[in-house]
Amino acid sequence: MPTDESPHHRAHPHHRPQRPAEHARPGGPGPDGSAPGALLLSADDALTAAVLRLADVAGCAVLREVPATGAVPPLLLAGAGTPAAAVAEVRARGAGEVVLVGTAPVGPEWWRHAAEVDADHAALLPEAEPWLLDHLLDAAGGPRPQGRVVGVVGGCGGGGASVLAAALAAAAAEDGEVLLLDADPAAGGLDLLVGADQLPGLRWGDLAGVSGRLRPDVLRSTVRLDGGLHLLAGDRRTGAGPTREALGAVLRAARGAFATTVVDLPRGRLGELGADVLGACAEVLVVAPATTRAAAAACCTVDEVRRLAAGADPEVRLVLRDVGAGADADVLADVVGAPLAATLRAERDLEAPLERGEGLPVSRRSPLRVFAARWARAAVPAW
């Protein structure tokens, strides 16, 4: 009984933080006396042990018998031998979701039983363990850790957004796992910029049909760079960049798998991405050269970001690059209508290594690297 939330689109247990053991009490009541998060009806000892192990990781208390009175848990996990009448009774008493669980391989009779009990989902272990763990986390309630999404966009053509996005991601990766998303297919490719175009890994072309929910651990198959930095770039074999649906699915999954996600946004296609993408950003950095014409163009970009992200209200700040002695950064920021995040002087040694595919400069005196490190210390959440 496949659904659009199939086991292939859920999180892997090893990439979820384990909750304290005292909150995982299979069979016991919740701390406020309410029904535990799940009810497990199964005569299969091996299956029961597997489900309870996942429940312990999720911090989800599990009942093993239907309570004689009172509330029943919102999630019913039924083994193959569970009578349809018992499932119907529990559903009538308030269980909102029924999952038939089993251990692969199974025969046609198992799937027939799923239809007989009118299961909302059918989960075969061990393949569906990540999916089931995510459901147990939902049933357990309580806050889940969510990573921070930061957008970087050029205020004008050639503004330098890709270079800044790569620098921020590299700095943040020194203290945690980071995903760098290339959402601008017309920018030439972040993989080329950071010298990773020959490295193996998942690219946007591999995710062309993705929508809805994406299993977060899938994103760990993207291009892996040094440390904790992962890159999801375009695919020059097909010319594929991200669809709006795929980018939305990746952003939702990335927040559950990475402390920080940095998105290189396409200046000319912000409207195509929609409010759901920009609304996911806690911060948007608009980067532009320190000239009056660039500031005038960046003003339009800032206005569009704010319009599209209305309601989410990400922090929008300006990064001025190639700031010389004659530039008045405060005046330019007033023209743009966004507070200054940084002013970066020109770096003569930046372009050549990037052109040779050697990646970003490694000198700790690089203004770009100094700002990126300072930004990472202030902006990256604990994970």
C-alpha positions as CSV (number, residue, x, y, z in Angstrom):
1,M,0.0,0.0,0.0
2,P,2.5,2.6,-1.1
3,T,1.8,6.3,-0.4
4,D,3.3,9.6,-1.4
5,E,5.1,9.5,2.0
6,S,6.9,6.2,1.2
7,P,9.7,4.8,3.3
8,H,12.1,6.2,0.7
9,H,11.4,9.7,1.7
10,R,12.0,9.7,5.4
11,A,15.0,10.3,7.8
12,H,17.6,7.8,8.9
13,P,17.8,7.1,12.6
14,H,21.6,7.6,12.8
15,H,21.1,11.2,11.7
16,R,18.6,12.1,14.4
17,P,19.7,13.2,17.9
18,Q,18.8,10.6,20.5
19,R,16.5,11.8,23.2
20,P,17.4,11.2,26.9
21,A,16.6,7.6,27.9
22,E,14.2,8.6,30.7
23,H,11.8,10.0,28.1
24,A,11.6,6.6,26.3
25,R,9.3,4.4,28.4
26,P,7.7,1.7,26.2
27,G,4.5,0.7,28.0
28,G,4.4,3.5,30.5
29,P,2.2,6.6,30.6
30,G,3.3,10.0,29.5
31,P,4.7,12.5,32.0
32,D,1.3,14.2,32.3
33,G,-0.7,11.0,32.6
34,S,-1.9,11.0,29.0
35,A,-1.8,8.1,26.6
36,P,1.7,7.3,25.2
37,G,2.5,8.3,21.7
38,A,2.0,4.8,20.1
39,L,0.2,1.6,20.6
40,L,1.9,-1.6,19.3
41,L,-0.2,-4.7,18.7
42,S,2.0,-7.6,17.6
43,A,2.7,-11.2,18.6
44,D,6.0,-11.3,16.7
45,D,8.8,-11.0,19.3
46,A,11.4,-10.0,16.7
47,L,9.2,-7.3,15.2
48,T,8.3,-6.0,18.6
49,A,11.9,-5.7,19.7
50,A,12.7,-3.8,16.5
51,V,9.9,-1.3,16.9
52,L,10.7,-0.8,20.6
53,R,14.3,-0.1,19.7
54,L,13.2,2.7,17.3
55,A,10.8,4.0,19.9
56,D,13.6,4.3,22.4
57,V,15.6,6.3,20.0
58,A,12.6,8.6,19.3
59,G,11.8,9.0,22.9
60,C,8.3,7.7,22.2
61,A,6.4,5.8,24.9
62,V,4.6,2.7,23.6
63,L,1.7,0.8,25.0
64,R,1.6,-3.0,24.3
65,E,-2.1,-3.5,25.0
66,V,-5.3,-1.6,24.3
67,P,-6.2,0.3,27.5
68,A,-9.5,-0.8,29.0
69,T,-10.7,2.8,29.4
70,G,-9.5,6.3,28.5
71,A,-7.6,7.6,25.6
72,V,-5.7,5.5,23.1
73,P,-2.5,6.7,21.5
74,P,-2.7,8.6,18.2
75,L,-0.5,6.1,16.4
76,L,-1.4,2.4,16.1
77,L,1.3,0.0,14.9
78,A,-0.2,-3.3,14.0
79,G,1.5,-6.6,13.3
80,A,0.4,-9.0,10.7
81,G,-1.8,-11.0,13.1
82,T,-3.8,-8.1,14.4
83,P,-7.5,-8.7,13.8
84,A,-9.3,-6.1,11.7
85,A,-11.9,-5.7,14.4
86,A,-9.2,-4.8,17.0
87,V,-7.8,-2.2,14.6
88,A,-11.3,-0.8,14.0
89,E,-12.0,-0.5,17.7
90,V,-8.8,1.4,18.4
91,R,-9.4,3.7,15.4
92,A,-12.9,4.4,16.7
93,R,-11.5,5.4,20.1
94,G,-9.3,8.0,18.6
95,A,-6.2,6.5,16.9
96,G,-5.6,8.9,14.0
97,E,-3.1,6.8,12.1
98,V,-2.7,3.0,11.5
99,V,0.5,1.5,10.2
100,L,0.8,-2.1,9.4
101,V,4.4,-3.1,10.3
102,G,6.2,-6.2,9.2
103,T,9.7,-7.7,8.5
104,A,10.7,-8.3,4.9
105,P,10.2,-10.4,3.0
106,V,6.4,-10.8,3.1
107,G,3.9,-12.5,0.8
108,P,0.7,-11.3,-0.8
109,E,-1.3,-12.2,2.3
110,W,0.5,-9.4,4.2
111,W,-0.6,-6.8,1.7
112,R,-4.1,-8.2,1.7
113,H,-4.1,-7.8,5.5
114,A,-3.1,-4.2,5.1
115,A,-6.1,-3.6,2.9
116,E,-8.4,-5.6,5.4
117,V,-7.4,-3.4,8.3
118,D,-7.6,-0.2,6.2
119,A,-4.0,0.7,7.1
120,D,-2.9,4.3,6.3
121,H,0.6,3.1,5.7
122,A,2.5,-0.3,5.3
123,A,6.0,-0.3,6.6
124,L,8.5,-3.2,6.0
125,L,11.5,-3.3,8.2
126,P,14.4,-2.9,8.0
127,E,14.1,-0.8,4.9
128,A,11.3,1.4,6.4
129,E,13.1,2.0,9.7
130,P,14.0,5.6,8.9
131,W,10.4,6.3,7.9
132,L,9.0,4.6,11.0
133,L,11.5,6.4,13.2
134,D,10.3,9.7,11.8
135,H,6.6,8.8,12.6
136,L,7.6,7.8,16.1
137,L,9.4,11.2,16.5
138,D,6.1,12.9,15.4
139,A,4.1,10.8,17.9
140,A,6.6,11.5,20.7
141,G,6.0,15.3,20.3
142,G,8.4,17.9,21.6
143,P,10.7,20.1,19.6
144,R,13.0,18.7,16.9
145,P,16.3,20.4,16.0
146,Q,16.1,22.5,12.9
147,G,19.0,23.8,11.0
148,R,19.3,27.4,9.7
149,V,18.9,28.3,6.1
150,V,20.7,31.3,4.7
151,G,20.2,32.7,1.2
152,V,22.8,34.6,-0.8
153,V,21.8,36.6,-3.9
154,G,23.6,39.0,-6.1
155,G,22.3,42.5,-6.0
156,C,23.2,42.9,-9.6
157,G,24.6,40.8,-12.4
158,G,28.1,39.5,-11.5
159,G,27.6,40.6,-7.9
160,G,29.7,37.8,-6.4
161,A,26.9,35.8,-4.7
162,S,28.4,32.4,-5.6
163,V,31.8,33.2,-4.1
164,L,30.3,34.6,-0.9
165,A,27.9,31.6,-0.6
166,A,30.8,29.2,-0.9
167,A,32.9,31.1,1.6
168,L,30.1,31.2,4.2
169,A,29.5,27.4,3.8
170,A,33.1,26.6,4.1
171,A,33.5,28.7,7.3
172,A,30.3,27.2,8.9
173,A,31.6,23.6,8.0
174,E,34.5,24.0,10.3
175,D,32.1,23.6,13.3
176,G,29.3,21.4,11.9
177,E,27.7,19.7,8.9
178,V,26.7,22.2,6.1
179,L,24.9,21.9,2.8
180,L,25.7,24.3,0.0
181,L,22.9,24.5,-2.5
182,D,23.5,25.8,-6.1
183,A,20.1,27.2,-7.0
184,D,21.4,29.4,-9.8
185,P,21.9,27.2,-12.9
186,A,23.0,30.3,-14.9
187,A,25.9,31.1,-12.6
188,G,28.3,28.6,-14.1
189,G,28.3,26.0,-11.4
190,L,29.4,26.1,-7.7
191,D,31.2,22.8,-8.2
192,L,33.5,24.5,-10.7
193,L,34.0,27.4,-8.4
194,V,35.1,25.2,-5.5
195,G,37.1,22.8,-7.6
196,A,34.6,19.9,-7.1
197,D,33.3,19.4,-10.7
198,Q,35.0,15.9,-11.0
199,L,33.9,14.6,-7.6
200,P,31.2,12.0,-7.4
201,G,27.9,12.7,-5.7
202,L,24.2,13.5,-6.2
203,R,23.3,16.5,-8.4
204,W,20.2,18.3,-9.2
205,G,19.6,16.2,-12.3
206,D,19.2,13.2,-10.0
207,L,16.5,14.9,-8.1
208,A,14.5,16.2,-11.1
209,G,11.2,14.5,-10.1
210,V,11.4,15.0,-6.4
211,S,8.5,16.8,-4.6
212,G,6.9,16.5,-1.2
213,R,9.0,14.9,1.5
214,L,12.6,13.8,0.9
215,R,14.5,11.6,3.3
216,P,17.2,13.8,4.9
217,D,19.9,11.2,4.7
218,V,19.6,11.2,0.9
219,L,21.3,14.6,1.0
220,R,24.4,13.0,2.4
221,S,25.0,11.4,-1.0
222,T,25.7,14.8,-2.5
223,V,29.2,15.9,-3.4
224,R,31.4,15.7,-0.3
225,L,34.1,18.3,0.2
226,D,36.5,18.9,3.0
227,G,35.3,18.6,6.6
228,G,31.5,18.7,7.0
229,L,30.8,20.5,3.7
230,H,28.3,18.9,1.2
231,L,27.4,20.4,-2.1
232,L,24.3,20.0,-4.3
233,A,25.2,21.5,-7.7
234,G,23.8,21.6,-11.1
235,D,24.2,18.8,-13.7
236,R,26.0,20.0,-16.9
237,R,25.2,16.6,-18.5
238,T,21.6,17.6,-18.7
239,G,21.8,21.4,-17.9
240,A,19.4,20.7,-15.1
241,G,19.0,23.1,-12.2
242,P,16.5,22.7,-9.4
243,T,12.8,22.8,-10.0
244,R,10.8,24.8,-7.5
245,E,9.3,21.6,-6.1
246,A,12.7,19.9,-5.8
247,L,14.3,22.9,-4.1
248,G,11.5,23.1,-1.6
249,A,11.7,19.4,-0.8
250,V,15.5,19.6,-0.4
251,L,15.3,22.7,1.9
252,R,12.8,20.9,4.1
253,A,14.9,17.8,4.3
254,A,18.2,19.8,4.8
255,R,16.9,21.5,7.9
256,G,16.6,18.1,9.5
257,A,20.0,16.9,8.5
258,F,22.4,19.9,8.5
259,A,23.1,22.6,11.0
260,T,23.4,25.2,8.2
261,T,22.2,25.3,4.6
262,V,23.6,28.0,2.4
263,V,21.6,28.7,-0.8
264,D,23.1,30.5,-3.8
265,L,19.9,32.1,-5.1
266,P,19.3,33.1,-8.7
267,R,18.8,36.9,-8.9
268,G,16.8,36.8,-12.1
269,R,14.5,33.9,-11.1
270,L,13.6,34.8,-7.5
271,G,9.9,35.0,-8.5
272,E,10.0,31.5,-9.9
273,L,11.2,30.1,-6.6
274,G,8.2,31.4,-4.7
275,A,7.6,32.5,-1.2
276,D,8.1,29.0,0.2
277,V,11.8,29.0,-0.7
278,L,12.7,32.5,0.4
279,G,10.4,32.1,3.4
280,A,12.6,29.2,4.6
281,C,15.6,31.5,4.9
282,A,16.3,33.0,8.3
283,E,18.7,35.4,6.6
284,V,19.3,36.7,3.1
285,L,22.6,38.4,2.2
286,V,22.5,40.6,-0.8
287,V,26.0,41.1,-2.3
288,A,27.0,43.9,-4.7
289,P,30.1,45.9,-5.7
290,A,30.5,49.2,-4.0
291,T,29.2,51.4,-6.8
292,T,26.2,53.6,-7.1
293,R,24.8,51.7,-10.1
294,A,25.2,48.4,-8.3
295,A,23.5,49.8,-5.2
296,A,20.6,51.0,-7.3
297,A,20.2,47.5,-8.8
298,A,20.6,45.9,-5.4
299,C,17.7,48.1,-4.1
300,C,15.4,46.3,-6.5
301,T,16.7,42.9,-5.4
302,V,16.1,43.7,-1.7
303,D,12.6,44.9,-2.4
304,E,11.8,41.7,-4.4
305,V,13.2,39.5,-1.6
306,R,11.1,41.2,1.0
307,R,8.0,41.0,-1.2
308,L,8.4,37.3,-1.9
309,A,9.2,36.4,1.7
310,A,6.4,38.6,3.2
311,G,5.2,37.0,6.4
312,A,8.4,35.0,7.0
313,D,10.5,38.2,7.4
314,P,14.0,36.9,6.9
315,E,16.8,39.3,8.0
316,V,18.0,41.0,4.8
317,R,21.5,42.5,4.9
318,L,23.9,44.0,2.4
319,V,27.5,42.9,1.7
320,L,29.5,45.4,-0.3
321,R,32.6,44.0,-2.0
322,D,35.5,45.7,-3.7
323,V,35.2,48.7,-1.4
324,G,37.8,51.3,-2.2
325,A,39.0,54.5,-0.5
326,G,36.4,56.6,-2.3
327,A,33.3,54.5,-1.5
328,D,30.9,55.6,1.3
329,A,29.5,52.3,2.4
330,D,26.8,53.9,4.6
331,V,25.5,56.0,1.8
332,L,25.3,53.0,-0.5
333,A,23.5,51.0,2.2
334,D,20.9,53.8,2.4
335,V,20.5,53.6,-1.3
336,V,19.9,49.8,-1.1
337,G,17.7,50.1,1.9
338,A,19.3,47.3,3.9
339,P,21.7,47.3,6.8
340,L,25.3,46.5,6.2
341,A,26.6,43.0,7.0
342,A,30.1,43.7,5.8
343,T,32.3,45.8,3.6
344,L,35.0,43.7,1.8
345,R,38.0,45.3,0.1
346,A,39.1,44.0,-3.3
347,E,41.3,40.9,-3.2
348,R,43.8,40.7,-6.0
349,D,44.7,37.1,-5.2
350,L,41.1,35.8,-5.4
351,E,40.2,35.5,-9.1
352,A,43.2,33.5,-10.3
353,P,42.8,30.4,-8.1
354,L,39.1,30.4,-8.7
355,E,39.7,30.5,-12.5
356,R,42.1,27.6,-12.2
357,G,39.5,25.6,-10.2
358,E,41.5,25.6,-7.0
359,G,38.7,26.8,-4.8
360,L,38.5,29.6,-2.4
361,P,41.6,31.3,-0.9
362,V,43.0,29.7,2.2
363,S,44.8,32.7,3.7
364,R,43.3,33.6,7.0
365,R,44.0,37.3,6.2
366,S,41.6,37.1,3.2
367,P,38.9,39.7,3.9
368,L,36.3,37.3,2.5
369,R,37.5,34.5,4.8
370,V,37.6,36.8,7.9
371,F,34.1,37.9,7.3
372,A,32.8,34.4,6.7
373,A,34.4,33.1,9.9
374,R,32.9,36.0,11.9
375,W,29.5,35.4,10.3
376,A,29.7,31.7,11.1
377,R,30.5,32.2,14.7
378,A,27.5,34.6,15.1
379,A,24.9,32.9,12.9
380,V,25.4,29.1,13.0
381,P,23.2,27.4,15.5
382,A,24.3,24.7,18.0
383,W,23.5,21.3,16.6
